[in-house]
């Protein structure tokens, strides 16, 4: 690509020994960024060491320009040269890493200002039900109904290079969120709740290189989405709760996603926690159907609608047969102090009718 004579002179002036000459040349180049980028692209591989360093600094500044056409072009030039074994290549690589850190810090600040939440899932208080625990260092982005950002703000999601987990919640989530998300190949966990998605939105998740978990809660997908879901690079768990995917569709997915843990339920939520290997209640969520029905900590659940259960997997299977709003009967054992013999206890059996709700998070 030929460089215009005026641009050529300014670029050569960037290597001048005079600081004033260099600064004036840079200022003039910054006045016409698109033309400057075209000129740099045509000559960066051939300039001397000093001029190359000055051009990388200029590209770094233009890479954070407010206009995407300018910033995107500058980053593209830096990426091209960062792969080369040269002094310019080393400087371009370092510049890209610094730019990424700066853009991520800006993105977190802007998104937080508009109501996005950042932190670990445990700190933010939402669950990934297919995983009992997450590494404490995993960083999550949670966008729910409190988010006020427009499409320009949503676009900043693409710079969150350190994010491991994403939770999108609410009908305001749209295709722009997924377009930004697909530029983050390092995402490991995705949870969608009450989100209206298209096949293209799900296809956007195909860019993830390390997708471990996908959880769809009360999302309007049905068996027509099976092919898109089956093509996603999920390595560990797929959880479908309150979707339109049938049990036959779930079986089909199990055959296509060999080795992946798959749960498919209608979305009814009881509101308790137990250990995986038993049904002894260790927590009851305030406001849940379990709490309102009178289930207590240390109760041992034995049946759901007369069906025996022995562990959390059994309980989850039976609850998965019911959507939110269904009424079920929970049979449990409760240990109570004896009213007849001091310092002794009695085990009583209770049957409680519970109205299932939705998974709150």
N, C-alpha and C positions, 0 to 999 in steps of 0.2 A: 504494500500500500504506500503510495506516494505521500509524503508529508508536505503540507503547504509551506512555502518559504518563510512566512511570518512565524508559523508555529515552530519550524525547524530552528529559527534563530532564538526563539524564547527557550526551547528545550536545551539548546547548546549553552545558553546563558546560565542554566541551572548548575552547570559545572564550573562556572567562573570562580576565581579566587576571591572576588569581592562579595562580601555578605550582602551589601546593598543591591548589587546587580542581580544576585540570586533571588532576593526577596521581590524585587520589582518584576522579574521574569515570572516568578510563581504567581504573583498577584494578577498579571495579565493573562496567564493561562487559566486561572480560576474564573475569569470573567466569561469564558466561553467553554463550559465544561464538556459539552458533547463533542465539539470540535477537538478539544484537547485530548479527550479519551481516544478518539480515532487516531490522532497523531501519535499518542503514546503506544497504542497497540501496534502501530506500524514500525516503531523504531526501538522499542524497549530491549529487544534481544541484541541490539548492536551498539548500544551506548557504552561509554566508559564507566568505571566503578563509581566515581563521584556522582555523575549525572544519573546513573541507575539508582543510587540511593535516594537522590532528591525526587526522582519520579515515583519511587515506591512510597515515599512520604506523601506526595501529592495524591497518589491513588488511594492511600489510606484515608485521607481527608475526604475525598470524593465518594468513598465507599459508605460514608455515613451521611451523605447528602439527603435532604428531605424529599427529593424527587426520586422515585423508584427507578426510572429509566437511567438516571445518572449513577445512583448507588449500585444498582444491579450490574451495570456495564463495568464499573470500576472493580467490583468483586470478581467478576468473570475474568478480567485481565489478570488480577492477582492470582486466581486459582490456576490459570494457564501457566504462569511462570513459577508458581510454587512447586511444581513437579520437576523443575529443572535443576541439575547439579551445577550451581554457579552462585556467585555472591548475590546476584539479583534474586535467584531462586530462594536462597536462604532468607533474604530480607522479606520477600513476598510471603513466604510461609509464616514468618514471625508476625508480619502485619496482619495476616488473616486471623491468626489466633488472638491477637490483641483486639481486632475488630469484633470478633465473635464474643469475647468477654464483655466488651463495651455494649454491644447490641443486646446481649442477654440482660445486663443490668438495667438498660433502658426499658426493655420489654417488661421486666418484672415490675419496675416502678410504674409504668403506664397502665399495665393490666391491673395491678393492685389498686391504683387510683380509681379504676372503673368497676371495682368489686370482685375481681378474681381472687382466689385463695391459693396460697402457696404453703407447702409444708409436707410432713409425712402424712400418710392416710390416718395413722393413729392419732396424730395431733389434731388433724382437721376433723376427725370424728366420723369418717365414712368407712364402710367395710368393703373389702373385696372377698365375697363369700366363698369363692373357690380356693382362696389361700388363707390359711389360719394366721399367718404372720408375714410381715415384710421386713426386710433389712432396714434398720433405723436410718441409714444414710440415704434411702430412696426419697427423691423429691417429687412431689405431686403438684399438679395443676387441677384445681376444681373450679369450674364455672357453672353457676346455677342461676336462679331467677333474679338474684340481686345484681347480676352483671349488667352494666349500663353502656358498655362500649359499642360503637358502631363498627362497620366493616373495616374501616381504616385501623381501628384499635385491635380488632380481631387478627388482622394481618401480622401483628407483632408476635403472635404465638410462634411463628416460624423461627424465631431467634432463641427459643428456650432450649438450648442444646443440652442442658443438664437435667432435663425432666425425664423421669422414668415412668411416671404414672399419670394418666389423664382421666378425669371424671367430668363428663359433660352431662348436665341435667337441665331439663326443661324444654318446652316447645320453642323457645327463642333460638335454640341451636340450629344453625343452618349450614348449607354446603360450604360457606366461606370458612367456617371453623375447621372442616375436614380438609379443605385445600391448604390451609396453613399447617395443619397437623401432619400432612403427608411429607412435609419437608424436614421432619424430625425422625430419621430412620432408627434412632436409638430407643424409641418408646418400647417399654416392656409390657405395660398393663393398661388396658382401656376399659372403662366402664361407662355405659350410656344408659340414662334413665329418663323415661318420658320424652324421648327425642324422636322426631320424625326424620327417618333416614331414607335415602334412595340407594339404588344399587351402586351408583357412582360414589356415594359417600362411603360405603363399605369398601369399594375397590381402592379408595384412597389409603386404607390401612394396609394394603399390600406392599407399600414401600418400607414397612418396618422390617428391620433385619433380625430383631430379637423379640418378637411379640410372644409373650408367654401366656397371657391371660386376656380373654375378651369376655366381658360380661354385658349382656343386654337385658335390662330390666324395664318392663312395661314399654317396650319399643315396638312400633307397628311394623314388624317383619313377620312374614308367613313363609309357607313352603316355596313360594316363588323366589325367595332369596337364598335358597339352599346352595345353589351353584356358586354364588358370590362368597358365601361364608366358607364353603369347602375349599376355596382357593386361597384363603388367608393363611399366612405363615404362622399359625398358632402352634406353639410347641408343648404347652402343658394343659391348659384348662379352657373350656368353653362353657359358660353358664348362661342359660336362657330362662328367664323368669318373667312370667306374665306376657309372653309374646304370642303371636298367632301360629307359631310353628307346632305342628302336630307331633304326636308320639312316633308316628311312622316317619315323619321328616327327621326327627331326632335320631332314629335308628339308621336312617340313610346317612346322616352326617357321621355317625359312629363308624360306619363302614368306610367312609371316605377319609376321615381324619383318624387314621390308625394310631393307636397309642395315646390319644388325647383324652383326658378326663372330660366327660360331657354330662352336664346336668340340664334337664329340661323340665320345668314345672310351670304351673299356671299362675304362680305369684302370690298365693296366700301366705301371710306372715304371722307367725305365732307371737314372737317377741321374747324369747328366752335364749339363754346360752347354756350348753352342757359341754362336758368333755367328749371328745370324739368316740370313745369306747363305751360310754354308758349314757343314760338319760337322766342323770341326777342334775337338777337345775342349780346352776351356780350364779345366775344373774337373770333378773326380770326387768325388761325395759319399761320405763315409765310411759303410761299412755297406751301401751300395746294391748292387744286382745287378751293376752295371758294375764297381764296385770289387772285389767278390769274384771276378768273372770275369777280372780282370787288365787292364781298359781303363785307359789312362794319359793324362795330359795331353799334348797335341800329337799324339795319334793322330788320323787322319782316317778317319771312318766312311764306307764306300762302299756297303754293302748291308745290308739287314735281311731275313733268310730268303731271300736271293738277289734281292731287289728293289732296284734301284739307288736311291740317295738322293743328292741334291745340296745340300740345305740343311736348316735346322731344320724347315721346314714339311713337307718330305718325311718326315723322321724322325718327326715327331709323328704324321703320318698313318699310318705303318706301325705305330708303337707303339700307336696308338689301336685297332688291330684285336685287341689282346690284353689280357685281364684280368690282374690281379696273380696270380703263381704260374705263368704260362706260361713255357716255355723257348723262347728264340729263338736264332738264330745271327747274330752280328754279324761282318761282314767289314770289316776296316780295314787301312789302310796305316800302317806305323810306320817312322820314320827311326832307324837305328842306326849307331853308329860302325863303320867298316870294320875288320875284323880283319886284312886283308891289306895295305891301302894306308893309311899314316898320314895323318891330317888329312882323310880323306874319309869319306863316309857312304853307306850303302846303304838303299834303301827296300824293306821286306819286306811281304808281305801275310799277314795272320793271320786265322783264323776262330775266334771265341770263342763258346762257348755260355753264354748269360746267362739266369738266372732273374729275371724281372721282379718287383718288389715294389710297394708302394703309395707314392704321393706322401707323404713324411713330414710335410709342412706345406703 
